Amino acid sequence: MSRGSHAPSLTTLARRALAEVFEDTPGSDRAPVIVCAVSGGPDSIALLHVLSLLAKARGSRVAPFQLTACGVDHGLRHAAAAELALAQGVAEGLGVPFTVREVSVATGANLQARARAARHEALLAEADARGGPNALVATAHHADDRAETFLLRLARGAGLRGLAVLPPRDGRLVRPLIRARRADVLTHLSRHGLPSAEDPSNLDRRFARARVRHDVLPALLALDPRFVEHVCDVCDELAPLRTSLAAPPEGREGLGRRHREALAHMEKRAAAGADATKMALRLPNLRSATYDSSAGRVAIHSASSAPAPHPEPEVSGSSRKLL
């Protein structure tokens, strides 16, 4: 994600991102439907405007698509209604259909995570209603969001899969602005005279993300102005791991937690240099597992294909360790 003296416009960055998305989307006789998630904040207003330009463009390298917008009211802040009203006004001015969906999120622990999950579910429901299972949801995450999320995950001890944050596409969720910086968003709003509302929680240092945004990230950018770009490059490099680790490796479907944890422990021991020839595990349905050093992975065998048996390891009580 190199940024020279003439950085691409927000519209150009979004067009490139969508072109990649549509390349990976199965063809259809109908133009794909994109539901733009809009809260009224600067990022989502800028995304809505950019997508409206691309949806109307003729001769663009982006395939034609139908654009609608949706705001989600979590019922947690009184100001949210006014912010969504602002978003609706912008959408109507752009000729984009706008819907508000209300969700209920109880106060308590992990409030932000539960609100995010409820919002995601509501947006997918709106996409289903507008365009069926192939409709996409566009969110306004940008490169600074990606760097913040990466730092938060890193601080909390996430593994490689957990650090592959905010990919350009995640199933039906697309992020057309993920190559843009926050400054690009603000420049776009100013250039086009677009109104937006700022969520006060973004300035509240009681929240970890606000502390990262206003304290940690600026310090790292002072060390290297391209820090955000470097983080995005790392996330892109980790993306294949995110996909490969998301699904159970072949042969592990249906295994209980006890055996899955034992297999994971086998892999960790092999990675740490343990003698793979002495590792084996008996599995349900007359299957067994050994570590294939040449392939660098656990191999699962049926009864007919199993190699010469090793001494059977045990999985101990609460630690679930392979002995």
Summary of the structure (lengths in Angstrom):
residues: 323
radius of gyration: 23.7
end to end distance: 45.7
largest distance: 72.8
contacts: 940
relative contact order: 0.11
helix: 48%
strand: 13%
